[in-house]
């Protein structure tokens, strides 16, 4: 299948389902890796300063859980990257020069950094100096964070492609500005929001496990000390998640207005747009504040984006083309591209130059030429709308629980607060629900685009049969489920069997 052909709906749906399955499973492990790395780094720093063996044993316990989680997370991540070549080869060809660069850096630099220092972290106790071991623990966490940076650079570029230009000679987008790709505002916002949410996940996990110990009257000293560190990290992280989420909302409104409209279930927008808490319950003007930091800011709805709209900004009238107009322009770009390729084969330089001039004029709408119906540009609104509310609702509840645990621990009355301890324990599934819902908003919200406004998913996949993808989907489902069950069982056995007293 060439870049100009589109896939069957069945093959496309199964390829999307398989990638979503792999990504969802992978994201069960990554945030815990990021969060535990920070918590155990803080705990070992306390040990380094105090020389108290209690903090060494506490750090070693959380490092053990970190290691169990890290091993399975790597396995799912490798499969996820391979799927770009097997299921999405058109995508890989079309933007491999750009998308491959950050992934290559992640593998060569960040992953090897993790692999090197994680060995010292686990096996270097009493074999290297305390200072070197502490550095290894922090460098393991730094390596994991750098891995996240480069992977999120690649993902952010899919959300807001910058720093490249399409070359019709090679049928590839080629990188023109590496730093524009690596440090775009979209990449910085996504990295900060994702990593701080990972810190929150690790903190909540530490707090939840510690609450379980207190509810059973076990390992009280370790549990209280871990809650002190975990709740502090969790509260700070939750506040950072709120701040970075606000910045991400501004960036989404500028570059992905359809995603924002879907997340709000907003069909017709305007100035002073209301924020929908749930259907039928709205707060006037709040959406405009969140999207533009101006209560009178204009926010388009899904239908506005389809039809086209105009709004005032800084005394100027800005007009945005509608979907149908862009689709027509995109079809002209596709035809011009075909003409360019044909004239190149015939060595007709005049026709080639004319076709290229037409293509360059309509190049910005190239991806819209693959869209069959304007309504296809509207993502599954119900799924995105409710996922956004799960993310925000769970995140807000977690912040309240963490503040409560931190306050009661500070007052020395946490062991008597049974209801709060139960809430701390059940915050573990809550934080995972928030994380998964956030990625649904990010990825489902930009459908039908593999790369926003540039390449739709129906033109990005490989020429692979639906049957083959179905088979591997169920194989992966079985393998990932077994891996997850094994990890949960091993983690539970390690937690239940630990005796710090």
HELIX and SHEET records of a PDB file:
HELIX    1   1 UNK A    9  UNK A   50  1                                  42    
HELIX    2   2 UNK A   53  UNK A   86  1                                  34    
HELIX    3   3 UNK A   89  UNK A  105  1                                  17    
HELIX    4   4 UNK A  106  UNK A  111  3                                   6    
HELIX    5   5 UNK A  112  UNK A  123  1                                  12    
HELIX    6   6 UNK A  130  UNK A  159  1                                  30    
HELIX    7   7 UNK A  178  UNK A  182  1                                   5    
HELIX    8   8 UNK A  185  UNK A  215  1                                  31    
HELIX    9   9 UNK A  220  UNK A  255  1                                  36    
HELIX   10  10 UNK A  257  UNK A  264  1                                   8    
HELIX   11  11 UNK A  286  UNK A  292  1                                   7    
HELIX   12  12 UNK A  302  UNK A  307  1                                   6    
HELIX   13  13 UNK A  323  UNK A  346  1                                  24    
HELIX   14  14 UNK A  349  UNK A  362  1                                  14    
HELIX   15  15 UNK A  363  UNK A  370  5                                   8    
HELIX   16  16 UNK A  374  UNK A  377  5                                   4    
HELIX   17  17 UNK A  381  UNK A  411  1                                  31    
HELIX   18  18 UNK A  414  UNK A  416  5                                   3    
HELIX   19  19 UNK A  418  UNK A  444  1                                  27    
HELIX   20  20 UNK A  457  UNK A  459  5                                   3    
HELIX   21  21 UNK A  466  UNK A  497  1                                  32    
SHEET    1   A 2 UNK A 164  UNK A 167  0                                        
SHEET    2   A 2 UNK A 172  UNK A 175 -1                                        
SHEET    1   B 2 UNK A 270  UNK A 271  0                                        
SHEET    2   B 2 UNK A 298  UNK A 299 -1                                        
SHEET    1   C 2 UNK A 275  UNK A 278  0                                        
SHEET    2   C 2 UNK A 281  UNK A 283 -1                                        
SHEET    1   D 2 UNK A 309  UNK A 313  0                                        
SHEET    2   D 2 UNK A 316  UNK A 320 -1                                        
SHEET    1   E 2 UNK A 449  UNK A 451  0                                        
SHEET    2   E 2 UNK A 455  UNK A 456 -1                                        
END                                                                             
